Amino acid sequence: MLDLITFGETMLRLAPPPNQRLEGALELQVNVGGAESNVAVNLARLGKRTAWFSRLPANPLGYTARNIIRQHGVDVSHVVWSDDQRMGLYFVENGAPPRGALVWYDRQYSAASHLAPDDLPLEALSQARWLHLTGITAALSPTCRACVRVGVEHARKHNVTVSFDVNYRALLWDANTAVRTLTPFCEAADVVFVARRDAVLLWGAPDEASECADWIQRRWGGTVIVSDGQRGAVINDGEKLVSRPSLPTQVIDRVGAGDALAAGVICRLLEHAALEDALRFGLALAALKLSMPGDFALTTREEVETLLEKRSDATRR
């Protein structure tokens, strides 16, 4: 049985060598990144059985994305191949302070945006323990939106736990459309991840993280995790609210940190851990991800647990 199944767009990530400007780069480093596949990879590296699928072009770019995700232990056997659609791309330029990270997307009309409900491996989904989805997929196209709806409905019918990460992207759609589309998914999910800034912008939630988590949980039910950047995160299941600070880290690459937080929390919730333990683990995984380039948290469970032990020892002193 799969611990988690997920689907959504994964793009090729193209980046100049560290601290170089994209404008002057003579070579680009190739990797992949996508919110859902990031979660699947991170969890696979923590020892969970995960699967990810999407539509990919049947060409070397699509094969590269498939191969990179598969090499981390993720089941990619349900990927749908297209002979006439393109690979989504995005470009990342990381710079030392005072420059920050800059990201440019080239994803319009990608193969993944043509994902349709008939592409869903419903049998595999019904046999998984957990389905993870994000608002990015819902924003890509009407057919992708239908995939999210069908996926959630099928998971609920088969008692599969559903998590949903809002992941609002203003470049993909406007706030009003996002609210109308995402609210039913948030209400249907067992676990929802949302950045405080997105909750405030989209739903008018209180600006303070704990108040925000309480306000949202009372409206959506389930378990809500509100991330608040360097301040940490809050988790609230309607009975208990826990707030934890972020762990100190040297930021090398911010892309993928939210997906690492989600993967860490899901990992421990799959193990029936207490809310505080799940949040601590997620924040530790996010801190490790921030310290390395790329979208994935290329770490191990032992490294995460060692970091938490050192943090606990430092706190007790």
Secondary structure as the mmCIF struct_conf table of DSSP 4:
data_model
#
loop_
_struct_conf.conf_type_id
_struct_conf.id
_struct_conf.beg_label_comp_id
_struct_conf.beg_label_asym_id
_struct_conf.beg_label_seq_id
_struct_conf.end_label_comp_id
_struct_conf.end_label_asym_id
_struct_conf.end_label_seq_id
BEND BEND1 ASP A 3 ASP A 3
STRN STRN1 LEU A 4 PHE A 7
STRN STRN2 MET A 11 ALA A 15
HELX_LH_PP_P HELX_LH_PP_P1 PRO A 16 PRO A 16
BEND BEND2 PRO A 17 PRO A 17
TURN_TY1_P TURN_TY1_P1 PRO A 18 ASN A 19
HELX_RH_3T_P HELX_RH_3T_P1 LEU A 22 GLY A 24
BEND BEND3 LEU A 26 LEU A 26
STRN STRN3 GLN A 29 GLY A 33
HELX_RH_AL_P HELX_RH_AL_P1 ALA A 35 ARG A 45
TURN_TY1_P TURN_TY1_P2 LEU A 46 GLY A 47
STRN STRN4 THR A 50 PHE A 53
STRN STRN5 ARG A 55 PRO A 57
BEND BEND4 ALA A 58 ASN A 59
HELX_RH_AL_P HELX_RH_AL_P2 PRO A 60 ARG A 70
TURN_TY1_P TURN_TY1_P3 GLN A 71 GLY A 73
STRN STRN6 ASP A 75 ASP A 75
TURN_TY1_P TURN_TY1_P4 SER A 77 HIS A 78
HELX_LH_PP_P HELX_LH_PP_P2 VAL A 79 VAL A 79
STRN STRN7 VAL A 80 SER A 82
BEND BEND5 ASP A 83 ASP A 84
STRN STRN8 ARG A 86 ARG A 86
HELX_LH_PP_P HELX_LH_PP_P3 MET A 87 GLY A 88
STRN STRN9 LEU A 89 GLU A 93
TURN_TY1_P TURN_TY1_P5 PRO A 97 PRO A 98
STRN STRN10 LEU A 102 ASP A 106
TURN_TY1_P TURN_TY1_P6 GLN A 108 TYR A 109
STRN STRN11 SER A 110 SER A 110
HELX_RH_3T_P HELX_RH_3T_P2 ALA A 111 HIS A 114
HELX_RH_3T_P HELX_RH_3T_P3 PRO A 117 ASP A 119
HELX_RH_AL_P HELX_RH_AL_P3 LEU A 122 SER A 126
TURN_TY1_P TURN_TY1_P7 GLN A 127 GLN A 127
BEND BEND6 ARG A 129 ARG A 129
STRN STRN12 TRP A 130 THR A 134
HELX_RH_AL_P HELX_RH_AL_P4 GLY A 135 LEU A 140
HELX_RH_AL_P HELX_RH_AL_P5 PRO A 142 LYS A 157
TURN_TY1_P TURN_TY1_P8 HIS A 158 ASN A 159
STRN STRN13 THR A 161 ASP A 165
TURN_TY1_P TURN_TY1_P9 ALA A 170 LEU A 172
BEND BEND7 TRP A 173 TRP A 173
HELX_RH_AL_P HELX_RH_AL_P6 ALA A 175 ALA A 188
BEND BEND8 ASP A 190 ASP A 190
STRN STRN14 VAL A 191 ALA A 195
HELX_RH_AL_P HELX_RH_AL_P7 ARG A 196 TRP A 203
BEND BEND9 ASP A 207 GLU A 208
HELX_RH_AL_P HELX_RH_AL_P8 ALA A 209 TRP A 220
BEND BEND10 GLY A 222 GLY A 222
STRN STRN15 THR A 223 SER A 227
HELX_RH_3T_P HELX_RH_3T_P4 GLY A 229 ARG A 231
STRN STRN16 ALA A 233 ASN A 236
BEND BEND11 GLY A 238 GLU A 239
STRN STRN17 LEU A 241 ARG A 244
HELX_LH_PP_P HELX_LH_PP_P4 PRO A 245 PRO A 248
BEND BEND12 ILE A 252 ILE A 252
TURN_TY1_P TURN_TY1_P10 VAL A 255 GLY A 256
HELX_RH_AL_P HELX_RH_AL_P9 ALA A 257 LEU A 270
TURN_TY1_P TURN_TY1_P11 GLU A 271 HIS A 272
HELX_RH_AL_P HELX_RH_AL_P10 LEU A 275 LEU A 290
TURN_TY1_P TURN_TY1_P12 SER A 291 SER A 291
BEND BEND13 MET A 292 PHE A 296
HELX_RH_AL_P HELX_RH_AL_P11 ARG A 301 ARG A 316
#
